[in-house]
Amino acid sequence: MSLSDYLLYTGVFIAILATQLGTQRPDARRLLLPVAIVAGVGFKYVKDIPSGNTPHLIETSGLVLGLLFGLASIALIEVRRDPADSRLVTVAGWPYAALWTAAMALRMGFAYGSTHWFTHALASFSMQHHVPAATYGTAFVLMVLAMITVRTAGVLIRARLAGATIDFGALGIARRLAR
């Protein structure tokens, strides 16, 4: 990974946490923006999905990790209805931030380690099992996308169960899907 990649990932991470930590009153745009950002960044890295059992297992592992981190993040965020106006309120504290930080550290640690600590071992494994280098990036993009999508879907579902309203006014397609 290049320095610009590290900066991009760190910037996305900070932006996501900044919009989710503390007590928030998110509208549809604020909820869906992180999914759109990660999907957009994903297009830069996911050109085509490699074939073969091992690459698919690695990518599936990234997806599963994202689902698990996403489910854990839902457990660490409070979703409620504001009694004054029935709008959605989310509350996320330090345990939530720690979970997201752990997920980020896992990805960045692997990326850094693959070029500094265990380069030879990873290259040997990749050659022996016919794993293209792009597979690892794809797995991490799938991990982040799954984590954010599961978190967003969980907040939307829990908001609906709590009877909270979410402003879909600015998002025509999302407004139709929410009905």
N, C-alpha and C positions, 0 to 999 in steps of 0.2 A: 504494500500500500504506500502511496505517496503522501507527502505532507499535506497536500490539498485534500486527499481522501480523509485523513485523520481530522483535519479542520472541518470538513463537511459533516462528518459523522458527529463530531463534538457539537457543532452548531445546531444540528437537528435535535440532538439529545437535549441541549440546553433549552431550545425553543419548546420542545414537548413538555419538559418538566416545568418551565416557567408558566405555561398555560394551564397546568393541571394541579400544581401544588397550592396548598392553602384552601380557603373557601372560595369557590367559583360559582358563577351563575352562567354556565355555558349555553350558547345558542347552537343551532345546528351547524353553522359554519365553523365555530370553534371546535365542536366535537369531530367534525369530518375533515378538517384541515390537516391534522397529523397523518391521517390515512392517505390523503392525496399527496402530501409531501413525500412520504416514504414510497408510495407507488411511483411517483415521478423520479425519485432518486434510483429506485429499482430498475427503471428502464435503462439507466446508464450502465448498469452492471449485469442485468439478466438479458443477454442477447439471445441465447438459445439454451435449452435444457439438455445437458449431455446425456447420452444413452449409456446403458450398462448398469449392472446391479449395484456395484459399490457407489458410483456417483448418485444413483437414485436413493440409496440408503443414507448417504451423507445429507442430501437435500431434504429427505423426509425427516431426518433427525433435527435439522434446523427448523422445519415446520413444527414438529412436535415440541421442541424446546420453546418456540414462540407461543404455541397454544398453552403450555404449562405456565410460562411467565405471564401470559395474558390473563389466565384464570386466577393466578396469585395476585395480580394487580387489581382485579375486580374485588377480591376479598379484602384488599387493603384500602379501598376507597369507599367513603360513605356517600350514598346517593339518597337524597330526600327531596320532599316537596316543601317549598316555602309556604307556610300557612297564610301569609299576607297576600300573595298574588298567584299562588299555585305553580310558580316557575320552578324549574330544576335547580337544585343546589348540590354541588359535589364538594366533598372535603377530603383532601389527601395530605397526609403528614409525612414525617421522616421515614417511617417504615416503607411507605410507598416509594419515596425517593431512593431509599436504600436498595429496594428490589430493582428499580430501573437502572441504578448505578451498577449493581451486580451484573445485570444483563449486558450493559455497555462494556464493563470491564472484561467480561468473558469474551466478547467479540474482539475488542481492541487487543486484549492479551494474546489471543490466538493469532491475530493479524501480525502483531509485532513479533511474537515468538516464531512465526513461520518464516520470517526473514532474518531473525537474529539468534534465536536459541535452538530451534529444532529444524532448521532448514534442510539438512541432509536427510534426517529421518522422514520428514514429510515428503520430500522429493522421491525418496526410495519407495515409500508406501504408495505414492501416487503413480509412479511408473509401474510398480508391481501389480497394482490393481486397476490400471488404465483409468485413472482419475484425472481429468483435465484440471488445470489450475483454477479455472473459472468456477468450478463446482463449489469451492469453499465460499467464495463471494456470494454465489447464488443461495447457498444454504443460509448465510447470515441475512441476506435481504429477505428471504422467506421467513426467517425467524422474527425479524423486526416487523414485517408487514402483518404476520399472524398475531404477534403480541399486541400491536396497536389496534388491529381490527377486532380482536376478541375483547380488548378493553373497551373500545367504543361501543360495540354491540352490547356488551354487558351493562354499560352505563345507560344506553337507550332502553334496554329491557327493564332494568331496575327502576328507571324513571317512570316508565309506563306503569309498572306494578305499584309504584308509590303514588300514582295519580298526578305526577308533575307534568307540566306542559313545557314543550321545547319550541322555540320560535323557529319555524321552517320557512318564514316569509321570504327570505332572500334566496332560497334554494328551491326552485320550481320542481325539479325531479325528485328531490328528497321529500318535499311536502307530499307528493303523490304517494311515495312509498310508505310514508308514516301513517297513512289512513288505514 
